[in-house]
Each structure stands twice: as structure tokens, then as C-alpha cells.
Amino acid sequence: MFKQIAVAALFLGVTTIAGAQTAKKETQAQLRKEAKVSMTTARATALKEVPNGRVSKSALEREDGKLVYSFDIKVPGKSGWEEINVDAATGAVASREHETPKMEAKEVKAAAKKK
């Protein structure tokens, strides 16, 4: 009997952990439903921050619990790129950071460790 209870408890614990991991994995469709601002509007806001810039990469993602549109904007003649995050709820610029390939590699490595 004790063995059956222990196995059941273990199973429930694993199911709960797996469920928690699944809950964190949001689809793009779910994220788009939650966004109050369109990608087009957010892109225009980001490009205003970087005159003569061109978007090289964009994504709708959750960063630090906040839903943002993230844009990597390349400026001709400058090394690296500007990463502009636009709040998907308000349309305001949430952050701006100049990034280099070295910084991006470090960020990817840190994200991989979290998983």
C-alpha cells in the first residue's frame, strides 16, 4: 500500500512539474491574442528610435514577465545593432540597448542555461 501511495505521489509530482513547464511554453498565437498593440505599430515606434535603421529581426516574446515586441535594428555603417523592445500592451518603448555579436552569443548561452 505504501509503495502504491509513493508511486502515485511521484506520478502527481512529475505531472505537476511537466504541467508547469508546459504552461510556460506559450505559442505565438497566444501571445498575439494578449498583445494590445499590433506588430506594425510597434515596428513604427521602434524605427522612430533609430533613424536610418532597418529591422533585421523581430519577435513577440515575454521578457521578465512582460510581453514585448523585440526589434534588432541595423544602422548602415555602424557595427552591431540596436535592440528596441516595445511594450505590447502600451506601445511605449520598454528598453533600448546597443548589442554586438559577442553580447548576443553571451545572451543565447545564458538563456540555454535557464532551460
C-alpha positions in Angstrom: 0.0 0.0 0.0 2.8 2.5 0.9 4.5 1.7 -2.3 1.4 2.5 -4.3 0.9 5.8 -2.5 4.6 6.7 -3.1 4.3 5.9 -6.8 1.1 7.9 -7.1 2.7 10.8 -5.3 5.7 10.6 -7.5 3.4 10.5 -10.6 1.4 13.5 -9.4 4.6 15.4 -8.7 6.0 14.7 -12.2 2.7 15.6 -13.8 2.6 18.9 -11.9 6.2 19.7 -12.9 5.6 18.8 -16.5 2.4 20.9 -16.5 4.3 23.9 -15.1 6.9 23.6 -17.8 4.2 23.3 -20.5 2.3 26.3 -19.1 5.5 28.4 -19.6 5.6 27.5 -23.3 3.3 30.0 -24.9 2.5 29.9 -28.6 2.8 32.9 -30.9 -1.0 32.8 -31.3 -1.5 33.1 -27.6 1.0 36.0 -27.3 -0.7 37.8 -30.2 -4.1 37.5 -28.5 -2.7 39.1 -25.4 -1.0 42.0 -27.3 -2.9 45.2 -27.3 -0.7 46.9 -29.9 0.0 45.5 -33.4 3.4 44.4 -34.7 3.1 47.2 -37.4 2.5 49.9 -34.8 5.3 48.6 -32.6 7.7 48.4 -35.5 7.0 52.1 -36.5 7.7 53.1 -32.8 11.0 51.2 -32.8 12.1 52.7 -36.1 11.5 56.2 -34.8 14.1 55.4 -32.1 16.7 54.5 -34.7 16.8 57.0 -37.6 18.0 55.4 -40.9 17.7 51.9 -39.3 16.4 48.8 -40.9 14.8 46.0 -38.9 16.8 42.8 -39.3 14.9 40.7 -36.8 11.7 41.0 -34.9 9.8 38.9 -32.4 6.9 38.9 -30.0 8.1 37.5 -26.7 7.9 37.6 -23.0 10.9 39.1 -21.3 11.0 39.2 -17.5 7.3 38.6 -17.4 6.4 41.4 -19.7 5.1 41.0 -23.3 7.2 42.9 -25.7 7.9 43.2 -29.4 11.7 43.0 -29.8 13.4 44.5 -32.8 17.0 44.2 -33.9 17.7 47.3 -36.0 20.8 47.6 -38.1 22.2 51.1 -39.0 24.3 51.2 -42.1 27.9 51.9 -41.4 27.7 51.0 -37.7 28.8 47.8 -36.0 26.3 45.7 -34.1 22.6 46.7 -33.9 20.1 48.4 -31.7 17.7 46.2 -29.8 14.5 48.1 -29.2 11.7 46.5 -27.1 8.2 47.9 -27.4 5.6 47.1 -24.7 2.9 45.1 -26.4 0.3 46.4 -24.0 1.0 50.1 -24.2 3.1 50.7 -27.3 5.7 52.5 -25.4 9.5 51.8 -25.8 10.3 49.5 -22.9 14.1 49.4 -23.5 16.8 50.2 -25.9 20.3 48.6 -25.9 23.2 48.5 -28.4 24.3 44.9 -29.0 27.2 43.3 -30.6 27.5 39.7 -31.9 29.6 38.9 -28.8 26.9 40.2 -26.5 24.2 38.2 -28.4 26.3 35.0 -28.1 26.5 35.6 -24.3 22.8 36.2 -24.1 22.0 32.9 -26.0 24.3 31.0 -23.8 22.6 32.4 -20.6 19.2 31.6 -22.0 20.2 28.0 -22.8 21.4 27.5 -19.1 17.9 28.6 -17.9 16.3 25.8 -19.8 
